[in-house]
Amino acid sequence: MTTRNLFERPELLENQTRLIISADAKPRRLARSAARSAGQNEIRERSESVRTSSPTFEIIDNDLPDEIDDQHLSMMPNEINYDTDIEQEQELPKDTSCQGIYVDQCRRHDVTPSTYFLRHIDENEMTIRYCGLKPVNVKVMVPALKVNRTITKLDLRDNGLGSRGAVYIAELLKETVSIHELNLGKNDIGIHGTRKLLFVLIRSFIIIIILISGCKALCHALNLNISVRVLHLDENRFNDDCAQLFADVINQNEYLKYINLNKNLFENETTGRIFGQALKENQTIEDFHIGWNCLTSKACSFILKGLATNIRLTTLDLSWNGAGLLAAKAVFDLLKTNTTLEHLNFENNRLNTECAVYLGKGLAKNEILKTLILNGNPLESSGCYAVLRPLLKHPTCQLVLVDVCGIIVNNDFIELVKELASVLPSLTVKAGREGEEKENSIEQIRE
């Protein structure tokens, strides 16, 4: 049937409407419906056939109203509400809680989240010891700890964080205002891995640079920190090159009360002078621990001289160093003038009988010191006797403990302890061979 015949017979067009549309303007609705019914492959074949066939085709739509004018036909294409195959993903709101920030950081750095960290993030203490944390594990924790306001004690002891881990902790210290106690002991901070120690002779310059990097980052952060009160940095690899950095912390930080630098690598006289000068000017630190290093007698004496004008320090730990005679003389001068020092630890410090004489004279002029630890020194019984003998004429002495364990004492010393019973009834003297746990107190001897 030709088009001419159709128009000559109008009755064939009563219930039909013809729309002739160009093949290049094919509606998306028709293409999408064809895709659902026949699949994408059929659409490609159809489109190819359309391009190769005649440029126009006819579509019969039975759903249009019987009466339609040109105005409606012109408005229809603009009123069609086309769907789109591109679905816009709606972004979910970010979790800004500590747990959410931590999990997001783990995802970004491809780290398995720690369930322990997530469980304890809202508690007062966070203790993660002996877990072998890698620097990246600390890195993902830092953003969450920066916004945390509940944790006041962070203990990451014995994880081998190294200098890289210390740098990440330094970033935390610059912004945290809630952490009051930080424990980074035994973390190999200062040298980037123990394997490089094998190349010290060949690459010593590189070793020193790496050593200072972790220490420098920590100290610079501590200079700005206003929250940390207790700091544990024992059993690391800080040496004499780090002394000035820690001295700057002691001078500039007005909030630190406790510093533990035991079991590091400090040894020379310059280190003692630097720490002594810093403690002389500091008026906030109450406990200073620098035992188990290799400080010489002169280095120890410089530290003790710096405390002559200090009015805050109550505890000084110089155990397991090489104090010797110069330090004993400095203790004599210190005990005469200092009015705050209560606990003095000189365990294993090469103090002999001559040193004991200066210690005894200093105790006779001091009314503040409460604890004196002298065990492990070559004092002999006569040296122990010289330490306690001046106390017979000093009833106002505040000593409650004198520890001389590991030193064999004779009967003269025992008689002296008995005699002190009436003068200092609260004093306890520990003496005897090391490991025997023999305790001779004045009250026990009196009985």
Secondary structure, 3 states (H helix, E strand, C coil): CCHHHHHHCHHHHCCCCEEEEEHHHCCHHHHHHHHHHHHHHHHHHHHHHHHHCCCEEEEECCCCCCCCCHHHHHHHHHHCCCCCCCCCCCCCCCCCCHHHHHHHHHHHCCCCCCHHHHHHCCCCEEECCCCCCCHHHHHHHHHHHHHCCCCCEEECCCCCCHHHHHHHHHHHHCCCCCCCEEECCCCCCCCCCHHHHHHCCCCHHHHHHHHHHHHHHHHHHHHHCCCCCEEECCCCCCEHHHHHHHHHHHHHCCCCCEEECCCCECCCHHHHHHHHHHHHHCCCCCEEECCCCCCCHHHHHHHHHHHHHCCCCCEEECCCCCCHHHHHHHHHHHHHHCCCCCEEECCCCCCCHHHHHHHHHHHHCCCCCCEEECCCCCCHHHHHHHHHHHHHHCCCCCCCEEEEECECCCHHHHHHHHHCCCCCCCCEEEEECCCCCCEEEHHHHHC
